[in-house]
């Protein structure tokens, strides 16, 4: 079972995780944390749940969140950054997840903007939500869902054909993963990447993210931004946009939409 005491014992003493709220079941950890923000909880507050009944990722896509097997967590940040840098800041979530997975002896990769894959199967995703006043960022919530020990059978039953693209860390590792250890490692690494961003700016975060990226140089199809179109991925820019060149040779910047690998 998830245990706040066990998780906190393994924390490095940074800002993230000084206040952890553990719930048995919630609609989504992001929604709970947004309500806590209204109460004035401090930066670094964490909401973890054993189950989500309405978990979702980008584009409101459902995130299968069964009880007792995975990690669902949201963390509050109040970064002193302009609004345009929030997408790039959010990369610290997928970096922290990827680095935590690597500690389990697995080889993760990141697919823009927030999918983390192992053995070409999606095992985790993150969701960024923020509030602003004008161009000033009031807060950023980074939520993650990680398939830790969910079984292939459970994924097939819940997702149908889509389960072919999904996996879990336990499945990839061939053993059960300790969720308390995983959660603590993730919070420590998220705190570390947040500190890197705060002290050094976005450059080292983007460099590390690019090292784990699987899309650069690939041909992809972009959907969900009105017209659908193909393009060759050039990389990501300083503000977290995916940059690609379309068949006419024009450069395009993508911030929303669904990306499908086409080669």
C-alpha positions as CSV (number, residue, x, y, z in Angstrom):
1,X,0.0,0.0,0.0
2,X,1.0,3.6,-0.5
3,X,2.3,5.1,2.8
4,X,3.1,8.8,3.3
5,X,5.4,8.0,6.1
6,X,7.5,5.6,4.0
7,X,7.6,8.0,1.1
8,X,8.7,11.0,3.3
9,X,11.4,8.9,4.9
10,X,13.0,8.6,1.5
11,X,12.8,12.2,0.5
12,X,15.9,14.3,0.2
13,X,14.6,17.3,2.1
14,X,13.9,19.5,-0.8
15,X,10.8,21.7,-1.4
16,X,8.8,19.1,-3.2
17,X,7.0,16.7,-0.8
18,X,7.1,18.7,2.4
19,X,3.3,18.4,2.4
20,X,1.9,15.2,1.0
21,X,-1.8,14.5,0.8
22,X,-2.6,10.8,0.2
23,X,-6.1,9.8,-0.9
24,X,-7.6,6.4,-1.4
25,X,-9.7,7.5,-4.4
26,X,-10.2,10.9,-6.2
27,X,-11.6,12.1,-9.5
28,X,-8.1,13.2,-10.4
29,X,-5.1,14.4,-8.4
30,X,-4.9,17.6,-10.4
31,X,-8.5,18.5,-9.5
32,X,-7.9,17.9,-5.8
33,X,-4.8,20.0,-5.9
34,X,-6.5,22.9,-7.6
35,X,-9.0,23.0,-4.8
36,X,-6.2,23.0,-2.2
37,X,-4.6,25.9,-4.0
38,X,-7.6,27.9,-3.0
39,X,-6.8,27.2,0.6
40,X,-3.3,28.6,0.2
41,X,-1.2,25.4,0.4
42,X,2.5,26.0,-0.1
43,X,4.6,25.4,-3.2
44,X,5.7,21.8,-3.3
45,X,2.5,20.4,-2.0
46,X,1.8,16.9,-3.4
47,X,-1.5,15.0,-3.9
48,X,-1.1,11.3,-4.4
49,X,-4.0,8.9,-4.9
50,X,-4.3,5.1,-5.0
51,X,-7.1,5.4,-7.6
52,X,-8.5,8.0,-10.0
53,X,-12.1,7.8,-11.2
54,X,-11.8,10.5,-13.8
55,X,-8.1,10.7,-14.6
56,X,-7.1,12.2,-17.9
57,X,-4.2,13.5,-19.9
58,X,-3.9,16.0,-22.7
59,X,-6.9,16.6,-25.0
60,X,-9.0,15.2,-22.1
61,X,-8.1,11.6,-23.0
62,X,-8.9,9.2,-20.3
63,X,-6.1,7.8,-18.2
64,X,-6.9,4.3,-16.9
65,X,-6.3,4.6,-13.2
66,X,-7.1,1.4,-11.3
67,X,-6.6,1.1,-7.6
68,X,-3.6,-0.5,-5.8
69,X,-1.1,-0.8,-8.7
70,X,0.1,2.5,-10.1
71,X,1.2,6.0,-9.1
72,X,-1.0,9.0,-9.7
73,X,0.5,12.3,-8.3
74,X,0.2,16.1,-8.8
75,X,2.7,18.7,-7.5
76,X,2.2,22.4,-7.0
77,X,4.8,24.9,-8.3
78,X,4.9,28.7,-8.2
79,X,7.7,29.4,-10.7
80,X,8.9,32.9,-11.3
81,X,8.7,32.6,-15.1
82,X,6.8,34.3,-17.9
83,X,3.7,32.5,-19.1
84,X,5.3,31.6,-22.4
85,X,7.9,29.4,-20.6
86,X,5.3,27.1,-18.9
87,X,5.4,24.4,-21.6
88,X,9.2,24.2,-21.4
89,X,9.0,24.2,-17.6
90,X,6.5,21.3,-17.7
91,X,9.2,19.1,-19.3
92,X,10.7,18.6,-15.8
93,X,7.8,16.2,-15.1
94,X,8.6,13.8,-18.0
95,X,12.3,14.1,-17.2
96,X,11.7,13.1,-13.5
97,X,9.5,10.2,-14.5
98,X,12.1,9.0,-17.1
99,X,14.9,9.3,-14.6
100,X,12.9,7.4,-12.0
101,X,12.2,4.6,-14.4
102,X,15.9,4.4,-15.2
103,X,16.6,3.8,-11.5
104,X,14.6,0.6,-11.9
105,X,17.0,-0.6,-14.6
106,X,14.8,0.2,-17.5
107,X,15.5,2.3,-20.6
108,X,12.8,5.0,-21.0
109,X,12.3,7.4,-23.9
110,X,10.1,10.6,-24.2
111,X,7.7,11.3,-26.9
112,X,6.7,15.0,-27.2
113,X,5.2,16.5,-25.2
114,X,4.6,14.3,-22.2
115,X,4.6,10.5,-23.0
116,X,7.2,8.3,-21.4
117,X,7.8,5.0,-23.2
118,X,9.6,1.7,-22.3
119,X,10.1,-0.9,-25.1
120,X,8.0,1.4,-27.4
121,X,5.0,1.2,-25.1
122,X,3.5,4.1,-23.2
123,X,4.0,3.7,-19.5
124,X,3.5,7.2,-18.2
125,X,2.1,10.6,-19.1
126,X,2.0,14.1,-17.5
127,X,-0.5,16.9,-17.6
128,X,0.4,20.6,-17.0
129,X,-2.3,23.0,-15.8
130,X,-1.6,26.6,-14.8
131,X,-3.3,29.8,-13.7
132,X,-2.1,33.3,-14.6
133,X,-2.9,36.9,-14.2
134,X,-2.0,38.6,-17.4
135,X,1.4,37.4,-18.3
136,X,2.3,36.5,-14.7
137,X,2.1,32.8,-13.7
138,X,0.3,32.3,-10.4
139,X,0.9,28.6,-10.2
140,X,1.6,25.5,-12.2
141,X,0.3,22.0,-11.4
142,X,2.2,19.1,-12.8
143,X,0.3,15.8,-12.7
144,X,1.6,12.4,-13.6
145,X,0.2,9.0,-14.1
146,X,2.6,6.0,-14.2
147,X,1.7,2.4,-15.0
148,X,3.7,0.7,-12.3
149,X,2.3,-2.7,-11.7
150,X,-1.0,-2.8,-13.8
151,X,-1.2,-6.1,-15.7
152,X,-1.5,-6.5,-19.5
153,X,-4.8,-8.2,-18.9
154,X,-6.2,-5.3,-17.0
155,X,-5.0,-2.9,-19.7
156,X,-6.6,-5.0,-22.4
157,X,-9.9,-5.2,-20.5
158,X,-10.0,-1.4,-20.0
159,X,-8.5,-0.1,-23.3
160,X,-9.3,-2.7,-25.9
161,X,-7.2,-2.4,-29.0
162,X,-5.4,0.7,-27.6
163,X,-3.8,-1.5,-25.0
164,X,-1.3,-2.7,-27.7
165,X,0.5,0.7,-27.3
166,X,0.4,0.6,-23.5
167,X,2.6,-1.1,-21.0
168,X,3.8,-1.1,-17.4
169,X,7.1,-1.0,-15.5
170,X,6.4,-4.3,-13.8
171,X,5.8,-6.0,-17.1
172,X,9.0,-4.5,-18.6
173,X,11.1,-5.3,-15.6
174,X,9.6,-8.8,-15.0
175,X,9.0,-8.0,-11.3
176,X,6.8,-6.0,-9.0
177,X,7.9,-2.4,-8.5
178,X,7.7,-0.9,-5.0
179,X,5.3,2.0,-5.4
180,X,6.5,3.9,-2.3
181,X,10.1,3.8,-3.5
182,X,9.1,4.8,-7.0
183,X,7.0,7.8,-5.7
184,X,9.8,9.0,-3.4
185,X,12.4,8.8,-6.1
186,X,10.1,10.6,-8.5
187,X,9.5,13.5,-6.0
188,X,13.2,13.8,-5.3
189,X,14.1,13.9,-9.0
190,X,11.2,16.4,-9.7
191,X,12.6,18.6,-7.0
192,X,16.1,18.4,-8.5
193,X,14.9,19.3,-12.0
194,X,12.8,22.2,-10.7
195,X,16.0,23.5,-8.9
196,X,18.0,23.2,-12.2
197,X,15.3,25.2,-14.0
198,X,15.2,27.8,-11.3
199,X,19.0,28.3,-11.1
200,X,20.1,27.7,-14.7
201,X,17.0,28.4,-16.7
202,X,15.4,26.2,-19.4
203,X,18.5,25.4,-21.4
204,X,19.8,22.3,-19.3
205,X,16.3,21.0,-19.0
206,X,15.7,21.2,-22.7
207,X,19.1,19.6,-23.4
208,X,18.3,16.7,-21.1
209,X,14.9,16.3,-22.6
210,X,16.3,16.2,-26.1
211,X,18.7,13.5,-25.1
212,X,15.6,11.3,-24.3
213,X,13.4,12.4,-27.2
214,X,12.4,9.9,-29.9
215,X,10.7,12.2,-32.4
216,X,13.6,14.3,-33.7
217,X,14.2,13.5,-37.4
218,X,11.0,11.4,-37.6
219,X,8.1,12.0,-40.0
220,X,4.9,12.6,-38.0
221,X,1.3,13.4,-38.5
222,X,-0.2,16.3,-36.6
223,X,-3.9,16.1,-35.7
224,X,-6.3,18.2,-33.7
225,X,-5.2,21.7,-34.8
226,X,-7.8,22.1,-37.5
227,X,-6.2,20.6,-40.5
228,X,-4.1,17.5,-40.3
229,X,-0.7,17.6,-41.9
230,X,2.6,15.7,-42.1
231,X,6.0,17.0,-41.3
232,X,9.6,16.1,-40.4
233,X,10.4,16.9,-36.7
234,X,13.3,19.3,-36.3
235,X,13.2,19.3,-32.5
236,X,11.8,21.4,-29.7
237,X,12.4,25.1,-29.2
238,X,13.2,27.1,-26.0
239,X,9.5,27.5,-25.1
240,X,8.7,23.8,-25.5
241,X,7.0,23.9,-28.9
242,X,7.6,21.0,-31.3
243,X,9.2,22.4,-34.4
244,X,8.7,20.6,-37.7
245,X,9.0,21.2,-41.5
246,X,5.9,20.4,-43.5
247,X,6.0,19.0,-47.1
248,X,6.1,22.5,-48.6
249,X,9.2,23.3,-46.6
250,X,7.6,25.6,-44.2
251,X,8.5,25.5,-40.5
252,X,5.7,25.0,-38.1
253,X,5.5,25.2,-34.3
254,X,3.1,22.9,-32.5
255,X,1.9,23.3,-28.9
256,X,-1.3,21.3,-28.9
257,X,-2.6,18.5,-31.0
258,X,-2.0,14.8,-31.3
259,X,1.3,13.5,-32.8
260,X,1.5,10.2,-34.6
261,X,4.7,8.7,-35.9
262,X,4.3,8.2,-39.6
263,X,7.6,6.3,-40.5
